[in-house]
Amino acid sequence: MKLIFFIAFSFFLGTAQANVNATEKSDLKWYTDLDKAHEASTKEGKPIFGFFTGSDWCGWCTLLQKNVFAKEAFITWAKKNVILLELDFPKRTPQSPELKKQNQNMQKAFGVRGYPTVWIFDSSKNADTGAYNLTRIGKLGYPSGAKKGKEEVKFLESANQILALKKK
């Protein structure tokens, strides 16, 4: 039994490492700070793509990164359409108290209860209070029912439907 667990765990770690390498090789800019993502969103006139993940424990998050975010079609789409914001909830990776608080506040604001969850949203900031007004555009998750090896196609179809709602 221990051997099966060790093999499964080793496979998962290998998959996660390959996944990290795949996304690091892309030249996508993933923000972790809402303030910086908001600035880029305002400057470029694009909505924010908030990726709620558990980077060091969530298998579906790893699969979403590997099967969607690392694909050229997603990379091209993301550069053109959104500002990427990673909102991470790791179990073993240390985070600053400020980052933990920001991510928890975002989780509460969007009612996120499972991972991975992606919210596409607009943000505005009150100049006097510094408080954000977050306007939900649409929600995504792992593209269930997608053709194996073509998960990015279904994911991007759904994402484009969400962006079309914004334009109406």
Backbone torsions as a table, in degrees:
resi	resn	phi	psi	omega
1	MET	NA	-42.3	179.7
2	LYS	-63.5	-37.2	-179.9
3	LEU	-64.1	-42.8	179.0
4	ILE	-62.4	-44.0	177.7
5	PHE	-60.9	-45.4	-178.6
6	PHE	-61.9	-43.0	179.7
7	ILE	-64.6	-46.2	179.4
8	ALA	-62.5	-43.1	-180.0
9	PHE	-65.4	-42.0	178.1
10	SER	-62.4	-40.9	177.8
11	PHE	-61.8	-45.4	-179.8
12	PHE	-61.1	-45.0	179.6
13	LEU	-63.5	-40.0	178.1
14	GLY	-63.7	-41.5	177.3
15	THR	-63.7	-44.4	-179.9
16	ALA	-62.8	-42.1	-179.5
17	GLN	-65.7	-43.1	178.0
18	ALA	-61.7	-38.2	179.6
19	ASN	-64.6	-44.7	178.2
20	VAL	-61.2	-44.3	-179.7
21	ASN	-63.1	-38.6	-179.4
22	ALA	-64.1	-42.4	-178.0
23	THR	-77.2	-29.1	177.9
24	GLU	-68.3	-29.9	-178.6
25	LYS	-73.3	-22.4	177.3
26	SER	-75.6	158.3	-179.6
27	ASP	-100.3	30.3	175.4
28	LEU	-72.8	143.8	176.2
29	LYS	-99.5	113.2	175.8
30	TRP	-104.4	116.5	174.3
31	TYR	-83.1	152.3	171.5
32	THR	-118.0	-9.0	-177.7
33	ASP	-107.7	119.0	-179.0
34	LEU	-58.4	-39.0	179.6
35	ASP	-57.9	-45.0	-178.6
36	LYS	-70.9	-38.2	176.9
37	ALA	-64.4	-40.8	178.2
38	HIS	-61.6	-45.2	178.4
39	GLU	-58.5	-46.5	-180.0
40	ALA	-65.4	-40.0	179.0
41	SER	-61.6	-45.3	179.5
42	THR	-64.7	-45.4	-178.4
43	LYS	-63.7	-42.7	-175.0
44	GLU	-94.4	-8.7	179.9
45	GLY	67.7	33.8	-179.4
46	LYS	-119.2	149.1	174.9
47	PRO	-72.5	165.5	178.1
48	ILE	-93.7	138.3	178.0
49	PHE	-106.2	95.3	-176.2
50	GLY	-89.5	112.1	-178.1
51	PHE	-99.7	105.7	177.3
52	PHE	-87.2	118.8	-172.2
53	THR	-140.9	160.0	168.6
54	GLY	-117.6	84.7	-167.0
55	SER	-58.8	-31.4	-175.2
56	ASP	-108.3	14.0	178.8
57	TRP	-148.4	-18.1	-172.8
58	CYS	-92.1	108.4	-179.8
59	GLY	-63.8	-39.4	179.6
60	TRP	-67.1	-32.7	177.1
61	CYS	-64.8	-42.4	177.8
62	THR	-61.7	-43.8	178.5
63	LEU	-64.3	-39.4	178.4
64	LEU	-61.5	-42.7	178.6
65	GLN	-63.9	-45.5	-177.3
66	LYS	-69.6	-45.6	-172.0
67	ASN	-88.6	-12.9	-179.6
68	VAL	-127.3	-62.8	-170.8
69	PHE	-64.8	-26.7	-179.4
70	ALA	-85.6	-6.6	-177.1
71	LYS	-82.5	144.9	-177.5
72	GLU	-58.2	-37.5	179.9
73	ALA	-61.2	-42.4	178.5
74	PHE	-67.8	-43.3	-178.8
75	ILE	-57.9	-47.2	179.0
76	THR	-62.6	-46.0	-180.0
77	TRP	-61.2	-46.9	-176.5
78	ALA	-62.8	-43.7	179.5
79	LYS	-59.0	-36.8	-176.6
80	LYS	-80.5	-33.1	-164.7
81	ASN	-114.1	-25.1	-170.0
82	VAL	-143.2	165.9	169.6
83	ILE	-107.0	125.2	-173.9
84	LEU	-88.3	130.9	178.8
85	LEU	-131.4	118.8	176.2
86	GLU	-94.7	125.9	178.3
87	LEU	-116.5	95.0	-168.3
88	ASP	-97.8	141.4	178.0
89	PHE	-127.5	67.6	-177.2
90	PRO	-74.1	158.4	176.1
91	LYS	-99.8	-30.3	-176.1
92	ARG	-114.3	-20.0	-177.4
93	THR	-86.5	123.6	-179.2
94	PRO	-66.5	146.6	175.2
95	GLN	-134.4	154.2	176.2
96	SER	-68.9	153.3	177.4
97	PRO	-58.3	-35.3	179.9
98	GLU	-65.3	-42.9	180.0
99	LEU	-67.2	-42.9	177.0
100	LYS	-57.7	-45.5	-178.4
101	LYS	-64.3	-45.6	178.5
102	GLN	-57.5	-48.2	-176.7
103	ASN	-65.8	-39.3	177.1
104	GLN	-64.9	-40.9	177.5
105	ASN	-63.1	-40.1	178.2
106	MET	-67.1	-39.8	177.9
107	GLN	-60.0	-43.8	178.8
108	LYS	-66.9	-43.4	-177.7
109	ALA	-60.1	-36.3	-177.8
110	PHE	-99.7	-2.6	179.0
111	GLY	65.3	34.9	-178.2
112	VAL	-73.4	126.4	-179.1
113	ARG	-121.6	-9.4	-179.5
114	GLY	-145.8	162.2	-177.1
115	TYR	-127.8	146.6	-4.7
116	PRO	-78.5	148.9	172.3
117	THR	-133.4	137.5	176.3
118	VAL	-122.1	128.0	171.7
119	TRP	-114.8	130.2	171.0
120	ILE	-99.6	128.0	-173.9
121	PHE	-152.2	161.0	171.7
122	ASP	-103.8	154.9	178.3
123	SER	-133.4	146.7	169.9
124	SER	-136.4	155.2	-174.3
125	LYS	-125.8	130.9	176.7
126	ASN	-72.6	118.9	-176.9
127	ALA	-63.1	-31.3	-178.3
128	ASP	-79.3	-45.5	-174.5
129	THR	-98.8	-20.4	-176.2
130	GLY	79.6	2.5	-179.7
131	ALA	-76.6	146.2	178.6
132	TYR	-94.3	144.7	166.8
133	ASN	-110.1	116.9	-177.5
134	LEU	-106.9	123.5	-178.6
135	THR	-107.5	111.9	-179.8
136	ARG	-68.0	134.2	174.6
137	ILE	-107.0	-44.9	178.7
138	GLY	-177.6	164.1	-173.6
139	LYS	-121.7	142.2	177.5
140	LEU	-133.0	161.9	172.6
141	GLY	-142.6	-161.2	176.3
142	TYR	-64.3	135.4	-176.0
143	PRO	-73.9	83.0	-178.7
144	SER	-66.5	144.7	179.2
145	GLY	81.1	2.5	179.5
146	ALA	-73.4	153.8	176.0
147	LYS	-65.6	130.5	-178.2
148	LYS	-56.5	129.8	-178.2
149	GLY	89.1	-8.4	-179.7
150	LYS	-127.6	29.8	-178.8
151	GLU	-59.1	-32.6	-178.7
152	GLU	-65.1	-29.3	-179.9
153	VAL	-64.0	-50.7	-179.6
154	LYS	-65.9	-41.4	179.6
155	PHE	-60.0	-46.9	-178.2
156	LEU	-69.7	-32.0	174.4
157	GLU	-61.0	-45.5	179.1
158	SER	-65.8	-42.0	179.7
159	ALA	-63.3	-40.3	178.8
160	ASN	-67.1	-34.4	175.9
161	GLN	-64.0	-39.0	178.1
162	ILE	-65.3	-46.8	179.8
163	LEU	-62.9	-32.6	177.3
164	ALA	-64.3	-33.1	177.4
165	LEU	-62.5	-36.5	-179.3
166	LYS	-64.8	-35.9	-175.7
167	LYS	-74.7	-16.1	-177.7
168	LYS	-78.2	NA	NA
